[in-house]
Amino acid sequence: MNPTSVLRPPYIAYFRDFSRFRSWLWAAAFVASILVHAFVVWRASVYVPRVHEPEVRVDIRMIEPERPVPPPPPPPQKIIEPPPPPPTKPTPKPPKDVPRPAPPLPVLAAPPAPADAPAERVVAVQPPPAPLPPIDAPPPPPAPPAPPAPAPVAPPPENYDALINSFGREVGKLFESNQKYPAVARTRNQQGSLELVFEFDNGQLVNVTVKQSSGFSVLDNAAVEVGRKMKLPPFPGSLAHRKFSFVLPVNYRLQGS
């Protein structure tokens, strides 16, 4: 026995001989095997199991509407008969009037015969009296003359001095509310008293002048400027149509002096 045949079986040598695969039959079988395997793999990858959709059936039935049940008839009402009226008692018949005999008429005595009656008096008819002449009525008395109209009461004469004084006090109050101490005079310690003259004509402020100076022009000019710029109160009475003037005293005092 050949020892090499035991160690190497004959089929090994058969497979080692690659020259057998060169034949066209083996090549065709190999390609067909590859195509079959490729088709099987592709088919398995794209295979989608078919899902059987459940069959839906719809039963349509026409349902007749329920007829309304008629209401039950009302129970028969018992007719209650009214009780029979009680028997009326027979009314007794009034007794028949028995005619009574009429009483005898009284016998009147005949009146005595009158004595000789006087003859009737015959009065002659007189004609109606003649109408009297009309009497003229006296004329009515003349109406009394109307009383004379009262003479217009003249208004009392105005006290111009009192009106001017009242107007001057109002102007003084407004002047104090608008008065300002000049800063220059305050730094220089200037103070004093002065008198301003206000002149008016027909409701207009004509001029404001210094009648008596305070000794400092700064204070005098400040007072004149305030008097010309402030708003005046309304004129009382007839001062709005007159020409007048008044004097207004003005004081400039520093605090603590």
C-alpha positions in Angstrom: 0.0 0.0 0.0 1.4 3.3 -0.9 1.9 5.3 2.3 1.3 8.6 0.5 -2.2 7.5 -0.5 -3.1 7.2 3.2 -1.8 10.6 4.1 -3.2 12.3 1.0 -6.6 11.0 -0.2 -7.2 11.1 -3.9 -10.0 13.7 -3.6 -7.6 16.3 -2.3 -5.6 16.0 -5.4 -8.8 16.2 -7.4 -9.7 19.5 -5.9 -6.2 20.9 -6.2 -6.3 20.5 -9.8 -7.8 23.8 -10.8 -7.5 23.1 -14.4 -10.9 21.3 -14.2 -12.7 24.6 -13.5 -11.6 26.1 -16.7 -14.2 24.4 -18.6 -17.2 26.5 -19.7 -19.7 24.3 -18.0 -18.2 24.9 -14.6 -18.1 28.7 -15.2 -21.7 28.7 -16.3 -22.8 26.8 -13.3 -20.9 29.1 -11.0 -22.5 32.2 -12.5 -25.9 30.7 -12.3 -25.4 29.8 -8.7 -24.4 33.3 -7.9 -27.4 34.8 -9.7 -29.8 32.4 -8.0 -28.4 33.3 -4.6 -28.5 37.0 -5.4 -32.2 36.8 -6.5 -33.1 34.9 -3.3 -31.4 37.5 -1.1 -33.0 40.4 -3.0 -36.4 38.8 -2.9 -36.1 38.2 0.8 -35.1 41.8 1.5 -38.0 43.3 -0.5 -40.6 40.8 0.5 -43.5 42.4 2.4 -46.0 40.0 3.8 -49.5 40.8 2.6 -51.7 41.9 5.4 -55.3 40.9 5.0 -57.4 43.9 5.9 -60.4 43.0 7.9 -63.6 43.2 5.9 -65.9 45.9 7.2 -69.5 45.3 6.7 -72.2 47.9 7.4 -75.7 46.9 7.8 -78.2 49.7 7.0 -81.6 49.1 8.2 -84.6 51.4 8.0 -86.0 52.0 11.4 -89.5 53.1 11.5 -90.1 56.0 13.9 -92.0 55.1 16.9 -95.6 56.2 16.7 -96.6 58.4 19.6 -98.7 56.5 22.0 -102.0 58.2 22.3 -102.7 59.4 25.8 -105.1 57.2 27.8 -108.7 58.5 27.7 -109.6 60.4 30.8 -111.5 58.4 33.4 -115.2 58.9 33.1 -116.4 61.6 35.5 -119.1 60.8 37.8 -122.1 63.1 37.4 -123.3 64.0 40.8 -126.9 64.9 40.6 -128.1 67.6 42.9 -130.3 66.5 45.6 -134.0 67.0 44.9 -135.4 70.2 46.4 -137.4 69.7 49.6 -141.2 69.6 49.0 -142.7 73.0 49.3 -145.4 73.5 51.9 -148.7 74.6 50.5 -149.4 78.2 51.3 -152.7 78.7 53.0 -155.2 80.6 50.8 -156.3 83.9 52.2 -159.9 84.0 53.3 -162.2 85.5 50.9 -163.4 89.0 51.7 -167.0 89.0 52.5 -168.7 92.2 51.2 -169.9 94.3 54.0 -173.0 96.4 53.7 -172.2 100.1 53.0 -173.0 102.4 55.9 -176.0 104.8 55.3 -175.1 108.2 54.0 -175.6 111.1 56.4 -178.5 113.4 55.7 -177.4 117.0 55.3 -179.7 119.8 56.4 -180.5 122.3 53.7 -178.7 125.6 54.1 -180.9 128.5 55.3 -182.1 130.9 52.6 -179.8 133.9 52.4 -181.1 137.3 53.2 -181.5 139.9 50.5 -178.2 139.7 48.7 -176.8 143.0 47.6 -176.7 143.7 44.0 -173.5 143.1 42.3 -171.2 146.2 41.9 -170.4 147.2 38.4 -167.0 148.9 37.9 -166.4 150.9 34.7 -163.3 150.0 32.9 -160.9 153.0 32.7 -158.4 153.5 29.8 -154.8 152.8 30.6 -152.8 155.9 31.7 -150.7 157.7 29.1 -147.0 156.9 29.2 -144.8 159.3 31.1 -142.2 161.3 29.1 -138.7 159.8 29.4 -136.6 161.3 32.1 -133.1 162.1 30.9 -130.4 160.5 33.1 -127.9 162.9 34.6 -124.5 162.7 32.9 -121.8 160.7 34.9 -119.5 162.7 37.0 -116.1 163.5 35.3 -113.3 161.1 36.2 -110.8 162.5 38.7 -107.6 163.7 37.1 -104.7 161.2 37.3 -102.2 162.0 39.9 -99.0 163.5 38.6 -96.1 161.1 38.1 -93.6 161.3 40.9 -90.6 163.3 40.0 -87.5 161.1 39.5 -85.5 160.9 42.6 -82.1 162.3 42.0 -79.4 159.9 43.2 -77.5 161.3 46.2 -74.3 163.1 45.2 -71.3 160.9 45.3 -68.6 161.5 47.8 -65.6 161.6 45.5 -63.2 161.9 48.4 -64.5 158.7 50.0 -64.4 156.9 46.6 -60.8 158.0 46.0 -59.7 157.0 49.5 -61.3 153.5 49.0 -59.7 153.1 45.6 -56.3 154.2 47.1 -56.5 151.6 49.8 -57.1 148.9 47.2 -54.2 150.1 45.1 -52.0 150.1 48.3 -52.8 146.4 49.0 -51.9 145.5 45.4 -48.7 147.5 45.6 -47.6 145.6 48.8 -48.3 142.3 47.2 -46.1 143.2 44.1 -43.4 145.1 46.0 -39.9 143.7 45.9 -36.9 144.9 47.7 -34.1 145.9 45.2 -31.1 143.6 45.6 -28.7 146.5 45.2 -30.3 148.5 48.0 -30.3 145.4 50.2 -26.5 144.9 49.7 -25.8 148.6 50.4 -28.1 148.6 53.4 -30.3 151.3 51.9 -33.8 151.8 53.3 -36.3 154.7 53.6 -39.9 156.0 53.0 -41.2 157.8 49.9 -44.5 159.0 48.5 -45.9 158.2 45.0 -48.5 160.2 43.1 -50.9 158.2 40.9 -52.7 160.2 38.2 -55.8 158.8 36.4 -57.9 160.2 33.6 -61.1 158.4 32.2 -60.2 155.0 33.8 -56.5 155.1 32.6 -53.3 155.4 34.6 -51.6 158.5 33.2 -48.5 158.8 35.3 -46.7 157.6 38.5 -44.3 160.1 40.0 -42.3 160.6 43.2 -43.6 163.3 45.4 -41.2 162.8 48.3 -38.0 160.8 47.7 -36.6 158.2 50.1 -33.1 159.6 49.5 -32.0 156.7 47.3 -32.7 156.6 43.6 -32.7 152.8 43.6 -35.7 152.7 45.9 -37.5 155.5 44.1 -37.1 153.9 40.7 -38.2 150.4 42.0 -41.4 151.9 43.5 -42.3 153.8 40.3 -41.7 150.6 38.2 -44.0 148.5 40.5 -46.7 151.2 40.3 -46.7 151.4 36.5 -46.7 147.6 35.9 -49.2 146.3 38.5 -52.8 145.4 37.6 -55.2 148.0 38.9 -58.5 147.2 40.7 -61.9 148.2 39.1 -62.9 151.8 39.6 -65.8 152.4 42.0 -68.7 154.7 41.1 -68.0 157.3 38.5 -64.3 157.5 39.0 -63.8 155.6 35.7 -65.0 158.8 33.9 -63.2 161.4 36.0 -59.8 162.8 36.3 -58.2 162.4 39.8 -55.0 161.6 41.6 -53.9 160.4 45.1 -50.7 160.0 47.1 -49.6 156.5 48.2 -46.9 156.2 50.9 -44.3 153.4 50.3 -41.9 152.1 52.9 -38.7 150.1 52.3 -37.4 148.6 55.6 -34.8 145.9 56.1 -35.6 143.2 58.5 -34.0 143.7 62.0 -33.6 147.4 61.5 
